[in-house]
């Protein structure tokens, strides 16, 4: 079915597709076609060819290039190269630059060189009016739409591959390998991107100094997206650099705040962090909190020792918040068998499937004890798996978890 619009320009009606959706021309629906032709006789001939081809189209006609530029919401354009306001391949270039879909050049010129130039410039096909019949025109339009659609799919696939490569590069900066030589110290790390699969601003790192002291950090840049992920990568890299340079532990957070303030895109961006310094003999830990969730001291449910939330005092302010305050260590005397879990708030803010209730700290403690009761080989992976199960799918927020332990699981 072809709608004749030779007397003037008209917009096509809305043609319903299957189940009331717009029809897809590659799924048997009508093809939305723009004919850019100032000659009425040639326009009628094109309509006859389309009818002979049995091609189901919604035909719109424009007599000038300017009119065509306002009608590019179509599947395919049939373009005459001799128009009142444009002659030659300039019209093709203008349409393509303006975002035209598949373009088939339909002209009276018979020289092969012009046809090759048109295809090289981006046209899907080049047809000579005097040599066209219904079958040839119909086939050219169908193929042009198909090729253009495949080109769009290829471009999107390429963009996806580029985004995936960027994510891998960011991931290597945000999620490094812990650098710990002490084989007796348990170090387990885990990260899960949010629902959209894009890395956010959560990060972690674990480093051992030459004197045997081990430092670990978990941080969370406020917000989500590539800017936050990039800032998290900068802060994580800066932290490791400072540790490698032998910077005194009490100076690490103040220096990181200076890095944050120099690198953030907006003054309101802040970062929360939890940092621990494990003594060389592993019996004590100094805890530094910068507006971050308090770590858990993991227990042994089988021995009646549940996990517990560490004291909230000396929590400190977040980095980048313009208020008074600094970061003081909180000494934890842990003995000869212990496990400590640091995490970002993605596991706390996850909602329970089918409700608006968040897991929260009490729920996470209960969840962790349930996981530990099964003596998993990797408690971090199992905790993240159980949080996702209770949430009913991938988490909205990204999440980082670090577990440090000494002397095996607590007895």
C-alpha positions in Angstrom: 0.0 0.0 0.0 1.4 3.4 -1.0 0.1 6.8 0.1 0.2 9.3 -2.8 1.5 12.6 -1.6 2.5 14.1 -5.0 0.3 17.3 -4.6 2.3 18.4 -1.6 4.1 17.5 1.5 2.3 15.7 4.3 3.3 13.8 7.4 2.5 10.1 7.5 -0.2 8.7 9.7 0.6 6.5 12.7 0.5 3.0 11.4 0.1 0.5 14.3 2.3 -2.6 14.3 1.9 -5.9 16.2 0.2 -5.6 19.6 -0.4 -1.9 19.0 3.3 -1.1 18.7 4.8 0.9 15.8 5.6 -1.5 13.0 9.2 -2.4 12.3 10.0 -2.3 8.6 12.4 -5.3 9.1 9.5 -7.2 10.7 7.0 -6.9 7.9 5.8 -3.4 8.8 5.6 -0.5 6.4 8.7 1.4 5.5 8.6 5.1 6.2 10.1 6.7 3.0 11.0 10.3 2.2 11.1 11.2 -1.5 13.1 14.4 -2.2 12.1 15.3 -5.7 10.9 18.6 -7.3 9.6 17.1 -10.5 6.0 16.0 -10.3 6.3 13.6 -13.2 9.2 11.8 -11.6 7.5 11.7 -8.3 4.5 9.9 -9.9 6.8 7.5 -11.6 8.5 6.6 -8.3 5.1 6.0 -6.7 4.2 3.6 -9.6 7.4 1.7 -9.2 6.8 1.3 -5.5 3.3 0.1 -6.2 4.6 -2.4 -8.8 7.2 -3.7 -6.3 4.4 -4.4 -3.8 6.4 -2.5 -1.2 4.4 -1.4 1.8 5.5 2.2 2.4 4.4 5.4 4.1 5.6 8.0 1.5 6.4 11.6 2.3 7.5 14.0 -0.4 9.8 17.1 -0.1 10.4 19.3 -3.1 13.6 21.0 -1.7 16.5 20.2 0.5 15.3 22.6 3.2 11.9 20.7 3.3 13.7 17.4 3.5 15.8 18.4 6.4 12.6 18.8 8.4 11.3 15.3 7.4 14.2 13.0 8.4 12.3 10.9 10.9 11.9 8.1 8.3 13.5 4.7 7.5 14.9 5.7 4.1 15.4 8.7 1.8 15.1 8.7 -2.0 17.2 11.7 -3.0 17.3 13.5 -6.4 20.6 15.3 -6.9 19.1 18.1 -8.9 17.0 20.2 -6.5 16.0 23.9 -6.7 18.2 24.7 -3.7 21.0 22.2 -4.2 22.7 20.4 -7.1 25.1 17.5 -6.9 26.5 15.6 -3.9 26.3 18.5 -1.6 22.6 17.6 -0.9 23.7 14.1 0.1 26.4 15.5 2.5 23.9 17.9 4.0 21.3 15.2 4.7 23.9 12.8 6.2 25.4 15.5 8.4 21.8 16.3 9.6 21.4 12.7 10.7 19.6 11.2 7.7 18.9 7.4 7.8 19.5 5.2 4.8 19.8 7.3 1.6 19.3 6.0 -1.9 20.4 8.5 -4.6 17.9 8.5 -7.5 18.9 10.8 -10.3 19.0 11.2 -14.1 22.7 11.2 -14.3 24.2 8.1 -15.9 27.9 8.5 -15.2 29.4 5.8 -13.1 31.8 8.1 -11.4 29.0 10.1 -9.7 27.5 6.9 -8.5 30.7 5.7 -6.9 31.2 9.1 -5.3 27.7 9.0 -3.8 28.2 5.6 -2.3 31.7 6.6 -1.0 30.1 9.7 0.6 27.6 7.5 2.5 24.7 6.7 0.2 23.4 3.1 0.4 22.8 2.9 -3.3 22.8 4.9 -6.5 20.0 4.4 -9.1 19.5 6.0 -12.5 15.9 7.1 -13.1 15.7 5.8 -16.7 17.0 2.4 -15.7 14.8 1.8 -12.6 11.8 -0.5 -12.5 9.6 -1.5 -9.5 11.6 -4.6 -8.7 15.0 -2.8 -8.7 13.7 0.2 -6.6 11.9 -2.1 -4.1 15.0 -4.2 -3.6 17.3 -1.2 -3.3 15.1 0.4 -0.6 14.8 -2.8 1.4 18.5 -3.5 1.3 19.3 0.1 2.1 17.2 0.0 5.3 18.7 -3.3 6.3 22.3 -2.2 5.7 21.7 1.0 7.6 20.2 -0.9 10.5 23.1 -3.3 10.6 25.6 -0.3 10.5 23.8 1.2 13.5 24.0 -2.2 15.4 27.7 -2.4 14.5 28.3 1.1 15.9 26.5 0.4 19.1 28.4 -2.9 19.5 31.7 -0.9 19.0 30.6 1.7 21.6 29.8 -1.1 24.0 33.2 -2.7 23.5 34.9 0.7 24.1 32.8 1.2 27.3 33.7 -2.3 28.4 37.4 -1.6 27.8 37.1 1.7 29.8 35.4 -0.2 32.6 38.2 -2.7 32.7 40.8 0.1 32.9 38.9 1.8 35.7 38.4 -1.5 37.4 42.2 -2.1 37.5 42.7 1.3 39.1 39.8 0.9 41.6 40.2 -2.8 42.4 43.9 -3.6 42.8 45.5 -6.7 44.0 46.3 -6.5 47.7 50.0 -6.2 48.2 50.6 -8.3 51.3 53.6 -10.7 51.9 52.3 -12.2 55.2 50.8 -15.5 54.0 49.3 -16.1 57.5 47.2 -12.9 57.3 43.8 -13.6 55.7 43.0 -11.0 53.1 39.8 -11.3 51.1 38.3 -8.6 48.9 35.2 -8.2 46.7 33.4 -5.7 44.5 30.1 -5.7 42.7 29.1 -2.9 40.3 25.6 -1.5 40.6 22.6 -2.6 38.5 23.7 -0.8 35.3 27.0 -2.5 35.4 28.9 0.7 35.5 31.6 1.2 38.1 30.9 3.8 40.7 33.1 5.5 43.3 33.6 2.6 45.7 37.2 1.4 46.1 39.5 -0.5 48.3 43.2 -1.4 48.8 45.4 -3.4 51.2 49.2 -2.7 51.6 51.9 -4.2 53.8 54.8 -1.9 54.9 58.4 -3.1 55.2 58.1 -3.3 59.0 55.2 -5.8 58.7 52.4 -3.2 59.4 49.4 -3.8 57.2 47.1 -1.0 56.1 43.7 -1.4 54.5 41.2 1.1 53.2 37.6 1.0 51.9 36.2 4.2 50.4 33.1 5.6 48.7 32.9 8.7 46.6 29.4 10.2 46.8 27.4 9.9 43.6 27.5 7.4 40.7 29.0 7.4 37.2 32.3 7.7 35.4 33.4 10.9 37.1 32.9 9.4 40.5 34.7 6.2 39.4 37.6 8.2 38.1 37.9 10.2 41.3 37.8 7.0 43.3 40.6 5.6 41.2 42.6 8.8 41.8 42.1 8.6 45.6 42.9 4.9 45.7 46.1 5.4 43.7 47.1 8.4 45.8 46.6 6.3 49.0 48.8 3.5 47.7 51.5 6.0 46.6 51.5 7.7 50.0 51.8 4.3 51.7 54.7 3.3 49.5 56.4 6.6 50.2 56.4 5.8 53.9 53.9 8.5 54.9 52.9 8.3 58.5 49.5 6.7 59.0 47.9 9.7 60.8 48.8 11.9 57.8 47.2 9.7 55.1 43.6 11.0 55.4 44.5 14.7 55.6 46.7 14.3 52.5 43.9 12.4 50.7 41.5 15.2 51.5 43.9 17.6 49.8 43.9 15.3 46.7 40.1 15.1 46.8 39.7 18.9 46.9 42.1 19.4 44.0 40.6 16.7 41.8 36.8 16.8 42.4 34.6 18.4 39.7 32.3 20.1 42.2 32.8 21.5 45.7 30.0 19.4 47.1 31.6 16.1 46.3 32.8 14.3 49.4 34.2 10.8 50.2 33.8 8.5 53.1 36.5 6.1 54.2 37.3 3.4 56.7 41.0 2.7 57.2 42.8 0.2 59.5 46.4 -0.2 60.5 47.2 -3.8 61.7 50.2 -4.1 64.1 53.1 -6.2 63.0 52.3 -8.8 65.7 48.6 -8.8 64.5 47.3 -8.5 68.0 45.9 -4.9 67.7 44.3 -2.7 65.0 44.1 1.1 64.8 40.8 2.1 63.2 40.3 5.4 61.4 36.8 6.4 60.3 35.9 9.3 58.0 32.1 9.4 57.9 32.1 5.7 56.9 30.0 2.7 58.1 31.7 1.1 61.1 33.4 -2.3 60.4 32.2 -5.6 61.9 34.2 -7.8 64.2 33.2 -11.2 62.9 32.3 -13.9 65.4 31.9 -17.6 65.3 28.2 -18.5 65.3 29.0 -22.1 66.0 30.7 -21.2 69.3 28.0 -18.7 70.3 30.0 -15.7 69.3 28.0 -13.5 66.9 29.4 -10.8 64.8 29.3 -7.3 66.4 29.4 -3.7 65.3 32.5 -1.9 66.6 32.1 1.3 68.7 30.9 4.3 66.8 33.0 6.9 68.7 35.7 8.8 66.9 33.9 8.2 63.6 35.2 11.5 62.2 33.9 13.5 59.3 33.8 12.6 55.7 36.7 13.9 53.5 35.8 17.1 51.6 33.1 18.3 54.1 34.0 21.9 55.2 33.5 21.4 59.0 36.0 21.3 61.8 37.4 17.9 62.9 40.1 15.5 62.2 40.6 11.7 62.3 41.9 10.0 65.4 42.7 6.3 65.6 40.6 3.9 67.7 42.7 1.1 69.1 41.2 -2.4 69.0 43.0 -5.1 71.1 41.9 -8.2 69.2 44.1 -11.0 70.6 45.4 -13.9 68.6 42.3 -14.9 66.6 40.1 -12.4 64.9 38.3 -11.4 61.7 37.4 -7.8 60.6 35.0 -6.9 57.8 35.1 -3.4 56.1 32.4 -2.5 53.6 30.7 0.3 51.7 27.0 1.2 52.2 25.7 -0.6 49.2 25.2 -3.7 51.3 23.3 -1.7 54.0 21.1 0.2 51.6 20.0 -2.8 49.6 16.2 -3.3 50.0 14.7 -6.6 50.8 12.9 -8.1 47.8 9.3 -7.1 47.5 9.6 -4.4 50.2 11.0 -0.9 50.8 12.8 -2.1 53.9 16.6 -1.9 53.8 18.8 -4.6 55.0 20.5 -2.2 57.4 23.3 -2.9 60.0 21.2 -5.3 62.2 20.1 -7.2 59.1 23.6 -7.3 57.7 25.0 -8.7 61.0 22.4 -11.4 61.0 23.1 -12.1 57.3 26.9 -12.3 58.0 26.4 -14.8 60.9 24.2 -16.9 58.7 26.9 -17.0 56.0 29.7 -17.8 58.5 27.7 -20.6 60.1 28.3 -22.5 56.8 32.1 -22.0 57.0 32.4 -20.7 53.4 35.8 -20.8 51.7 35.3 -17.2 50.7 33.1 -15.2 53.1 33.2 -12.0 51.0 31.8 -13.7 48.0 29.1 -15.5 50.0 28.1 -12.3 51.8 27.7 -10.5 48.5 25.8 -13.4 47.0 23.4 -13.5 50.0 22.8 -9.8 49.9 21.9 -10.0 46.2 19.6 -13.0 46.9 17.7 -11.1 49.6 17.5 -8.1 47.4 16.1 -10.1 44.5 18.7 -9.2 41.9 21.7 -7.0 41.3 22.1 -4.2 43.7 21.4 -0.6 42.7 24.5 0.7 44.4 28.1 -0.5 43.9 29.6 -2.3 46.8 33.1 -3.1 48.1 33.9 -5.5 50.9 37.3 -6.3 52.6 37.8 -9.1 55.2 41.0 -9.3 57.2 41.7 -12.1 59.6 44.4 -13.5 61.8 44.8 -17.0 63.3 41.9 -18.5 61.2 38.2 -18.1 61.9 37.6 -17.0 65.5 37.2 -19.9 67.9 
